[in-house]
Amino acid sequence: MVRNRGPFATRNPWRRIAWSTVSGLTVGSVLVGFILLPIVNRSAAVPIWDAICTALGLRPFSSLAKRQPPAQYASTVQWSFGEVGAANGGDPKKGAFVALNCAACHGDRGVSLANWIPSLAGMRRDALVKQLIDYGSGHRTWPVMNAIASVLSADQIRDVAAYFNSLRQPDEVADPGLLAGGRGLRSDDPTIHLVYAGDPARGIAPCASCHGLNGQKLAAPVLAGQHPKYMERQLSAFRGGDRRNDEGEQMRVIAAKLTDAEISRLTTFLSSGKQ
């Protein structure tokens, strides 16, 4: 039996009118809110579908296609027992041949005549290996060194490091007396105190904790006999973030807290070899 009268009549036109009105409002709201307004208000640099997805609370399509940037590492060097042994196992005789390419800048016997170019004579093998690998991978930047290091094989890097390490001069060896006697820790000289005790109040570790007597920590370079101006440039580069190949950011953290005057006094003292 068909109900023709009353609010529940099967042929009641108001039922269709209500459903049509609700459906129309819903569709209109979606069109205006999620399509028309995003198109009108979107930036010219934002694709239309990104604007629509954002309005719907979804992740834009373009972001799904973007690759996440690679993790930033200070160096590709990863020290293991095997790597340490390899770094210290080069052949200095073969390295002498490779070093012919280095003499123009670093000197015939590894002692640079220019104060902004480092002397390499007597440098630790592992320190040289790390820096050459960093130059080759681009983690440390200097156009000339990047070009040279990028074409060296792993064996050539170890050989040339062994060669420069063999060139240590007797007068380049630091005098251990100051540290052995403990006078550095008791000194009233702020520079000596920075070298051996650091400045805990400012979070500055002592230079000797890594570089010590001609270098103690793995891959820490020898500073005795090094050009002060070269070391000043490197500390300034660490402080400004131009050099970033220090694992753990230890050099960047320390350099950021040093004044220009402290850097000048430290590099002069450290280069003297009276560590």
C-alpha positions as CSV (number, residue, x, y, z in Angstrom):
1,M,0.0,0.0,0.0
2,V,1.4,3.4,-1.0
3,R,1.3,6.1,1.5
4,N,0.4,9.4,-0.3
5,R,0.0,11.8,2.7
6,G,1.9,12.8,5.8
7,P,5.6,13.4,6.4
8,F,6.4,9.7,5.7
9,A,4.6,9.5,2.3
10,T,6.7,7.6,-0.2
11,R,5.9,10.2,-2.9
12,N,6.7,13.2,-0.7
13,P,8.5,15.7,-2.9
14,W,10.2,17.4,0.1
15,R,12.3,14.3,0.7
16,R,13.8,14.6,-2.7
17,I,14.2,18.4,-2.3
18,A,16.1,17.9,1.0
19,W,18.5,15.3,-0.4
20,S,19.1,17.4,-3.5
21,T,19.8,20.4,-1.4
22,V,22.2,18.6,1.0
23,S,24.0,17.0,-1.9
24,G,24.3,20.2,-3.8
25,L,25.7,22.1,-0.8
26,T,28.2,19.3,-0.1
27,V,29.5,19.2,-3.7
28,G,29.6,23.0,-3.9
29,S,31.5,23.2,-0.6
30,V,34.1,20.7,-1.8
31,L,34.5,22.5,-5.1
32,V,34.8,25.9,-3.5
33,G,36.8,24.9,-0.4
34,F,39.2,22.3,-1.9
35,I,39.5,23.4,-5.5
36,L,38.5,27.0,-6.2
37,L,40.0,28.6,-3.1
38,P,43.4,26.7,-3.4
39,I,43.6,27.8,-7.0
40,V,42.9,31.4,-6.2
41,N,45.1,31.6,-3.1
42,R,48.0,29.4,-4.1
43,S,51.4,30.8,-4.8
44,A,52.6,30.7,-8.4
45,A,55.4,28.4,-7.4
46,V,53.1,25.8,-5.9
47,P,51.6,23.2,-8.3
48,I,47.8,23.1,-8.4
49,W,47.6,19.5,-7.2
50,D,49.9,20.4,-4.3
51,A,47.5,23.1,-3.3
52,I,44.5,20.8,-3.5
53,C,46.3,18.1,-1.5
54,T,47.3,20.6,1.2
55,A,43.7,21.8,1.4
56,L,42.6,18.2,1.9
57,G,45.2,17.7,4.6
58,L,47.2,15.3,2.5
59,R,50.9,15.3,1.6
60,P,51.6,17.1,-1.7
61,F,52.4,14.8,-4.6
62,S,55.6,16.7,-5.4
63,S,57.0,16.0,-2.0
64,L,56.6,12.3,-2.5
65,A,58.9,12.5,-5.5
66,K,61.6,14.5,-3.8
67,R,64.5,12.5,-2.4
68,Q,65.6,13.2,1.1
69,P,69.0,14.9,1.2
70,P,71.9,12.6,2.1
71,A,73.2,12.6,5.6
72,Q,76.0,15.0,6.1
73,Y,79.2,13.4,7.4
74,A,82.4,15.1,8.3
75,S,84.5,12.5,6.5
76,T,84.2,9.2,4.6
77,V,87.1,7.8,6.7
78,Q,86.0,5.1,9.1
79,W,88.9,3.9,11.3
80,S,89.0,0.3,12.1
81,F,92.0,-1.8,13.2
82,G,92.5,-2.8,9.6
83,E,92.3,0.8,8.3
84,V,94.7,2.0,10.9
85,G,97.2,-0.7,10.0
86,A,96.8,0.1,6.3
87,A,97.3,3.8,6.9
88,N,100.6,3.2,8.6
89,G,101.8,0.6,6.1
90,G,102.8,2.7,3.1
91,D,106.1,2.4,1.3
92,P,108.1,5.7,1.6
93,K,110.3,4.8,-1.4
94,K,107.3,4.6,-3.7
95,G,105.8,7.7,-1.9
96,A,108.9,9.7,-2.9
97,F,107.9,9.4,-6.5
98,V,104.3,10.4,-5.8
99,A,105.6,13.4,-3.7
100,L,107.3,14.9,-6.8
101,N,103.8,16.4,-7.5
102,C,103.8,18.0,-4.0
103,A,107.2,19.7,-4.0
104,A,106.1,22.8,-5.8
105,C,103.9,23.8,-2.9
106,H,105.1,21.8,0.1
107,G,108.9,22.0,-0.6
108,D,111.5,19.4,-1.7
109,R,111.8,18.0,1.8
110,G,108.2,18.6,2.9
111,V,109.0,22.0,4.5
112,S,106.9,24.7,2.9
113,L,108.4,28.2,2.2
114,A,105.0,29.8,2.1
115,N,103.4,30.5,5.5
116,W,99.9,29.7,4.2
117,I,100.8,26.2,2.9
118,P,101.4,23.5,5.5
119,S,104.7,21.8,6.0
120,L,104.3,18.0,5.8
121,A,107.7,16.8,7.0
122,G,107.3,14.5,10.0
123,M,103.5,14.5,9.8
124,R,101.7,11.4,11.2
125,R,100.8,8.9,8.5
126,D,97.2,8.5,9.6
127,A,96.7,12.3,9.7
128,L,98.0,12.7,6.1
129,V,95.9,9.7,4.9
130,K,92.7,11.2,6.3
131,Q,93.3,14.6,4.9
132,L,94.1,13.3,1.4
133,I,91.0,11.0,1.5
134,D,88.9,14.0,2.6
135,Y,90.3,16.1,-0.2
136,G,89.6,13.4,-2.7
137,S,86.0,13.0,-1.5
138,G,85.3,16.7,-1.3
139,H,84.8,16.7,2.5
140,R,87.7,19.2,2.7
141,T,87.8,21.7,0.0
142,W,90.8,23.4,-1.7
143,P,90.7,23.3,-5.5
144,V,94.3,22.3,-6.1
145,M,94.3,19.5,-3.4
146,N,90.8,18.3,-4.5
147,A,92.1,17.8,-8.1
148,I,95.3,16.0,-7.0
149,A,93.8,13.8,-4.3
150,S,90.9,12.7,-6.4
151,V,93.3,10.9,-8.8
152,L,95.4,9.2,-6.2
153,S,94.8,5.5,-5.5
154,A,94.6,4.2,-1.9
155,D,98.1,2.8,-2.1
156,Q,99.5,6.0,-3.4
157,I,97.9,8.0,-0.6
158,R,99.5,5.6,2.0
159,D,102.8,5.7,0.2
160,V,103.1,9.4,0.0
161,A,102.0,9.7,3.7
162,A,104.8,7.3,4.6
163,Y,107.3,9.4,2.6
164,F,106.5,12.7,4.3
165,N,106.4,11.0,7.7
166,S,110.0,9.8,7.2
167,L,111.3,13.4,6.7
168,R,111.0,14.4,10.3
169,Q,113.9,16.7,11.4
170,P,115.5,16.4,14.8
171,D,114.7,20.1,15.6
172,E,111.0,19.5,14.9
173,V,110.5,17.2,17.8
174,A,108.7,18.9,20.7
175,D,110.4,19.1,24.0
176,P,108.3,17.0,26.4
177,G,109.7,18.7,29.5
178,L,107.0,21.2,29.9
179,L,104.2,18.7,29.9
180,A,106.1,16.0,31.8
181,G,106.9,18.5,34.6
182,G,103.3,19.7,34.9
183,R,104.4,23.3,34.5
184,G,101.9,23.8,31.7
185,L,98.9,23.1,34.1
186,R,100.3,25.4,36.8
187,S,101.3,28.2,34.4
188,D,99.8,31.7,34.7
189,D,100.2,32.1,31.0
190,P,96.7,31.9,29.6
191,T,98.0,30.4,26.3
192,I,99.9,27.6,28.0
193,H,96.9,27.0,30.2
194,L,94.6,26.7,27.1
195,V,97.1,24.2,25.6
196,Y,97.3,21.9,28.6
197,A,94.1,22.5,30.6
198,G,91.7,24.2,28.2
199,D,89.0,26.4,29.6
200,P,86.2,24.2,31.2
201,A,84.1,27.3,31.9
202,R,83.8,27.9,28.1
203,G,83.7,24.2,27.1
204,I,87.1,24.4,25.5
205,A,89.2,21.2,25.6
206,P,93.0,21.4,25.9
207,C,94.9,21.2,22.6
208,A,97.2,18.6,24.2
209,S,94.3,16.2,24.7
210,C,94.3,15.4,21.0
211,H,97.5,16.9,19.5
212,G,99.7,16.2,22.6
213,L,103.4,15.7,22.1
214,N,103.6,15.9,18.3
215,G,100.1,14.3,18.0
216,Q,98.6,11.6,20.2
217,K,95.1,11.1,19.0
218,L,94.5,9.0,15.9
219,A,94.9,11.2,12.8
220,A,95.6,14.3,14.9
221,P,98.2,16.3,13.0
222,V,101.6,17.3,14.4
223,L,101.6,21.0,15.2
224,A,105.2,21.5,16.2
225,G,107.1,23.3,13.4
226,Q,103.9,24.1,11.5
227,H,103.4,27.6,10.1
228,P,101.4,29.7,12.5
229,K,99.7,31.6,9.7
230,Y,98.5,28.3,8.2
231,M,97.1,27.1,11.6
232,E,95.4,30.5,12.0
233,R,93.7,30.1,8.7
234,Q,92.5,26.6,9.6
235,L,91.1,27.7,12.9
236,S,89.4,30.6,11.3
237,A,87.9,28.2,8.7
238,F,86.7,25.8,11.4
239,R,85.2,28.8,13.3
240,G,83.4,30.1,10.2
241,G,82.2,26.7,9.1
242,D,84.2,26.8,5.9
243,R,86.1,23.7,7.0
244,R,84.0,20.8,8.3
245,N,85.9,17.6,8.0
246,D,86.4,17.2,11.8
247,E,84.6,14.1,13.2
248,G,82.4,15.0,16.0
249,E,82.8,18.7,15.2
250,Q,85.4,19.1,17.9
251,M,87.5,21.6,16.1
252,R,84.4,23.7,15.0
253,V,83.1,23.8,18.6
254,I,86.5,24.8,20.0
255,A,87.4,27.3,17.3
256,A,84.0,29.0,17.6
257,K,84.8,29.9,21.2
258,L,88.3,31.3,20.6
259,T,89.0,35.0,20.1
260,D,91.3,36.2,17.3
261,A,94.0,37.1,19.9
262,E,93.8,33.6,21.4
263,I,94.1,32.0,18.0
264,S,97.2,34.1,17.2
265,R,98.9,33.3,20.6
266,L,98.0,29.6,20.4
267,T,99.3,29.0,16.9
268,T,102.5,30.8,17.7
269,F,103.1,28.7,20.8
270,L,102.1,25.4,19.2
271,S,104.3,25.9,16.1
272,S,107.3,26.6,18.3
273,G,107.5,22.9,19.2
274,K,107.8,23.7,22.9
275,Q,104.9,21.6,23.8
